[in-house]
Structures are given as C-alpha cells and as structure tokens.
Amino acid sequence: MQAGDLFRSRYTLLKGAERLADWEKTRLSQLFYRYPELKRAWMLKESFRAWYRETDRSRAKETLGLLEERIANDSLAEFKELLHTLGNWREKILNHFDYWITNGFVERKNNRIKTIKRMAYGYRNLDNFRMRILAANPGRKVRVSHLLT
C-alpha cells in the first residue's frame, strides 16, 4: 500500500458496510491493518448508521447510551467531542424516532440559494437574483426561462 491509498479510499470509507464490494472490503482490511485508529473510527461510524435505522425511540435511546459509553471508553478525541453535542441535543435527536422528519429539504434549498448567491456575486439586480432562485427551485410554476441563458 502506498501513501495515496488512504486518499483514494475516502469514498469507500464513507460507504455503508452492506454496500461494499469484495475488492472494497479487501482494501479496507489493508487500510485497517495499517491504520488501526481508522478501523475504530469506521466501526463507530457504522454503529451510528445502525443506530439511526432504529424504529423505536426507547430502543434508540438505549442504543445511543451504549454508543456514548463506547465513545467515552475509546481514545479517539474526534468522537469524544461528539459526546458534548449528543448531551446537549439528546432529546431533540431522539425526537427523530418519534416523528421521522428532518430538515433536509430546507437545508437543500438553502444550499442551492447560497450556491446561486456565490455565482451571482457582484450582480446588482435583486429581481434577477430572486428569479434565478425561483428557476433553480422547481415546484412552482414561474416562467423564468429568459433568465437561464
């Protein structure tokens, strides 16, 4: 393995364990042998993914407690910082298992608007900016095709 293997494996590391091809599993095994801390971090990431798939709040609360305990006993500083966040937002995080809604839709819209804003840096016409936002967010019937050229 070479130094660039870690960089080339970044997407494999983000992929869920159930979706890994055999060659990706082999690559990860080699990386984990070389970087044992990476293996611990990946295992914690997979534990969080499994926790997120829980369907019952009480089970999710129990599993989250186990995850917090696991993080507290581990020496990975990056995850220890997460404990503070989990403690502060615990009830709000667990509310997800009651209501099954997220703010992902709004976050996507805000990200799209920020991208348009960066691309329109220096433009002075506020109406044009508004129309570009409307054109980039389908769902409403607004004719703005003349602004897309």
C-alpha positions in Angstrom: 0.0 0.0 0.0 1.1 3.5 -0.8 0.5 6.8 0.9 -2.2 7.8 -1.7 -4.3 4.7 -0.9 -5.9 6.4 2.1 -7.0 9.4 -0.1 -8.2 7.1 -2.8 -10.3 5.1 -0.3 -12.1 8.1 1.1 -15.4 7.2 -0.7 -15.1 3.6 0.3 -14.8 4.6 3.9 -18.0 6.6 3.7 -19.9 3.8 2.0 -22.1 1.6 4.2 -20.7 -1.8 5.1 -23.6 -3.6 3.5 -22.9 -1.9 0.1 -19.2 -2.7 -0.1 -17.9 -4.9 -2.9 -15.4 -7.6 -2.2 -12.5 -5.6 -3.5 -13.5 -2.7 -1.3 -13.6 -5.0 1.8 -10.1 -6.1 0.9 -8.9 -2.6 0.5 -10.4 -1.6 3.9 -8.8 -4.6 5.6 -5.4 -3.5 4.3 -6.1 0.1 5.4 -7.3 -1.1 8.9 -4.2 -3.2 9.3 -2.1 -0.2 8.5 -4.2 2.4 10.4 -5.9 0.8 13.5 -7.4 4.1 14.6 -9.1 4.3 11.3 -10.7 1.0 11.9 -12.1 2.1 15.3 -13.5 5.3 13.7 -15.1 3.3 10.9 -16.6 0.9 13.3 -18.1 3.8 15.3 -19.4 5.3 12.1 -21.1 2.0 11.2 -22.5 1.8 14.8 -24.1 5.2 14.3 -25.6 4.2 11.0 -27.1 1.1 12.6 -28.5 3.3 15.5 -30.1 5.7 13.0 -32.0 2.8 11.5 -33.8 2.0 14.8 -37.5 2.3 14.6 -38.4 2.7 18.3 -37.5 5.6 20.5 -36.9 3.6 23.6 -34.6 1.2 21.7 -32.9 4.2 20.0 -32.3 5.8 23.5 -30.9 2.6 24.8 -28.6 2.1 21.8 -27.5 5.8 22.0 -26.5 5.3 25.6 -24.4 2.3 24.6 -22.8 4.3 21.8 -22.0 7.1 24.2 -20.4 4.6 26.6 -18.4 3.1 23.8 -17.1 6.6 22.8 -16.3 7.5 26.3 -14.2 4.4 26.7 -12.4 4.9 23.4 -9.4 7.2 22.9 -10.5 8.9 19.7 -10.6 12.6 20.5 -12.7 13.4 17.5 -15.6 11.3 18.8 -15.2 12.5 22.4 -16.1 16.0 21.2 -19.3 14.4 19.8 -20.3 13.4 23.3 -20.8 17.0 24.3 -23.1 17.6 21.3 -25.1 14.4 22.0 -25.5 15.5 25.6 -26.8 19.0 24.7 -29.1 17.8 21.9 -30.1 14.4 23.2 -33.9 14.9 23.4 -34.1 16.7 20.1 -32.1 14.0 18.4 -34.3 11.3 19.9 -37.4 13.2 18.7 -36.4 11.9 15.3 -37.5 8.4 16.3 -41.0 9.8 17.3 -41.7 12.0 14.3 -39.4 10.7 11.5 -39.0 14.2 9.9 -35.8 16.0 9.1 -34.9 19.5 7.9 -33.0 18.0 4.9 -35.4 19.6 2.4 -34.9 23.1 3.8 -31.1 22.5 4.1 -31.0 21.5 0.4 -33.0 24.6 -0.6 -30.7 26.9 1.5 -27.6 25.3 0.0 -28.9 25.8 -3.5 -29.7 29.5 -2.8 -26.2 30.0 -1.3 -24.7 28.5 -4.5 -26.7 30.9 -6.7 -25.6 33.8 -4.4 -21.9 32.9 -4.9 -22.4 32.6 -8.6 -24.2 35.9 -8.7 -21.5 37.8 -6.8 -21.4 41.4 -8.0 -24.8 41.4 -9.6 -26.9 44.5 -8.7 -30.3 43.4 -9.9 -32.1 41.9 -6.9 -35.1 40.9 -9.0 -32.9 38.9 -11.3 -31.4 37.2 -8.3 -34.9 36.3 -7.0 -35.9 34.9 -10.4 -32.8 32.8 -10.5 -33.7 31.3 -7.1 -37.2 30.6 -8.3 -35.9 29.0 -11.5 -33.5 26.7 -9.6 -36.2 25.5 -7.2 -38.8 23.7 -9.3 -42.2 23.0 -8.0 -43.8 26.4 -8.5 -44.9 27.4 -12.0 -43.0 30.5 -12.7 -41.8 31.4 -16.2 -38.1 32.4 -15.9 -36.6 30.7 -18.8 -35.3 34.0 -20.2 -33.0 34.3 -17.2 -31.4 30.9 -17.6 -29.3 31.9 -20.7 
